[in-house]
Amino acid sequence: MREEVRRDRQGIIDLTLACLVCAILWGYCLPPPAEPQSAESPPAEPIVYTPPKRGAPGGREGAGTRGSKEPVSTLAVLAPKNHTGLTAQAQPVLYWYLSQETRHSVEVILTAQQSVQPLLVIHLNPPLQPGIQRVRLADHNVHLVPGVLYRWSVALVPNAAQRSAALTTTGTIERIELPDELRGQLRQSNTITSARLYATAGLWYDTIVVLSELIDTRPQDTALRQQRAAVLDQEGLAAAAAYDRRSK
């Protein structure tokens, strides 16, 4: 009886040792643990804006800097440099950039090419904070007509009696009908993909609007700001792009 108990105990010990050896060997065979993923996803490929092939006239004019007793200010409409920016929206959002806080009045004016009277005149009272600003045409019940060229401007006016001293920047915009193929692609796309589709199709203003509205919902998302900065850089809007890159 004692001999049987001894053999049973020895068997248990042998089995335990065998299990330990197998566990050790199995540990050596397992692949190394995966590196913990960063909280930030890897950066996406930059969005590439493709200017429209139609070669619409117009473009950005007058952007620059001026300083007086206050810090030097950079003012620029977010519009293409050498051609008219396109939109498929009847009431797009127009974006512009101001580098420094200003205590001067700012005017935003929108005029149709063949019209004498402006469609929209907005007076923005100071102080205005630096950054990328916007004007929603829907807030002012203004609609763009397809095929009509519009010119819009933003002016920093130190003295209303001396308009020549104003710092003014202008851009052009034209509404087009959205192609059926692109319309179908947009229905099946998420928001960031929509921005890529608009950029590839040459719809400048719609690209900027989509990216900007995404940034509004996720202001701490540096990847989104990098995407908008990349698009701005493509049309020479270096100051606005730099603002996006340093914003946190």
Secondary structure in CASP SS format (residue, H / E / C, confidence):
PFRMAT SS
TARGET T0000
AUTHOR 0000-0000-0000
METHOD secondary structure of the structure
MODEL  1
M C 1.00
R H 1.00
E H 1.00
E H 1.00
V H 1.00
R H 1.00
R H 1.00
D H 1.00
R H 1.00
Q H 1.00
G H 1.00
I H 1.00
I H 1.00
D H 1.00
L H 1.00
T H 1.00
L H 1.00
A H 1.00
C H 1.00
L H 1.00
V H 1.00
C H 1.00
A H 1.00
I H 1.00
L H 1.00
W H 1.00
G H 1.00
Y H 1.00
C H 1.00
L C 1.00
P C 1.00
P C 1.00
P C 1.00
A C 1.00
E C 1.00
P C 1.00
Q C 1.00
S C 1.00
A C 1.00
E C 1.00
S C 1.00
P C 1.00
P C 1.00
A C 1.00
E C 1.00
P C 1.00
I C 1.00
V C 1.00
Y C 1.00
T C 1.00
P C 1.00
P C 1.00
K C 1.00
R C 1.00
G C 1.00
A C 1.00
P C 1.00
G C 1.00
G C 1.00
R C 1.00
E E 1.00
G C 1.00
A C 1.00
G E 1.00
T E 1.00
R E 1.00
G C 1.00
S C 1.00
K C 1.00
E C 1.00
P C 1.00
V C 1.00
S E 1.00
T E 1.00
L E 1.00
A E 1.00
V E 1.00
L C 1.00
A C 1.00
P C 1.00
K C 1.00
N C 1.00
H C 1.00
T C 1.00
G E 1.00
L E 1.00
T E 1.00
A C 1.00
Q C 1.00
A C 1.00
Q C 1.00
P C 1.00
V E 1.00
L E 1.00
Y E 1.00
W E 1.00
Y E 1.00
L E 1.00
S C 1.00
Q C 1.00
E C 1.00
T E 1.00
R C 1.00
H C 1.00
S E 1.00
V E 1.00
E E 1.00
V E 1.00
I E 1.00
L E 1.00
T E 1.00
A E 1.00
Q C 1.00
Q C 1.00
S C 1.00
V C 1.00
Q C 1.00
P C 1.00
L C 1.00
L E 1.00
V E 1.00
I E 1.00
H E 1.00
L E 1.00
N C 1.00
P C 1.00
P C 1.00
L E 1.00
Q C 1.00
P C 1.00
G E 1.00
I E 1.00
Q E 1.00
R E 1.00
V E 1.00
R E 1.00
L H 1.00
A H 1.00
D H 1.00
H H 1.00
N C 1.00
V C 1.00
H C 1.00
L C 1.00
V C 1.00
P E 1.00
G C 1.00
V C 1.00
L E 1.00
Y E 1.00
R E 1.00
W E 1.00
S E 1.00
V E 1.00
A E 1.00
L E 1.00
V E 1.00
P C 1.00
N C 1.00
A C 1.00
A C 1.00
Q C 1.00
R H 1.00
S H 1.00
A H 1.00
A C 1.00
L E 1.00
T E 1.00
T E 1.00
T E 1.00
G E 1.00
T E 1.00
I E 1.00
E E 1.00
R E 1.00
I C 1.00
E C 1.00
L C 1.00
P C 1.00
D H 1.00
E H 1.00
L H 1.00
R H 1.00
G H 1.00
Q H 1.00
L H 1.00
R H 1.00
Q C 1.00
S C 1.00
N C 1.00
T H 1.00
I H 1.00
T H 1.00
S H 1.00
A H 1.00
R H 1.00
L H 1.00
Y H 1.00
A H 1.00
T H 1.00
A C 1.00
G C 1.00
L C 1.00
W H 1.00
Y H 1.00
D H 1.00
T H 1.00
I H 1.00
V H 1.00
V H 1.00
L H 1.00
S H 1.00
E H 1.00
L H 1.00
I H 1.00
D H 1.00
T H 1.00
R C 1.00
P C 1.00
Q C 1.00
D C 1.00
T H 1.00
A H 1.00
L H 1.00
R H 1.00
Q H 1.00
Q H 1.00
R H 1.00
A H 1.00
A H 1.00
V H 1.00
L H 1.00
D H 1.00
Q H 1.00
E C 1.00
G C 1.00
L C 1.00
A H 1.00
A H 1.00
A H 1.00
A H 1.00
A H 1.00
Y H 1.00
D H 1.00
R H 1.00
R H 1.00
S C 1.00
K C 1.00
END
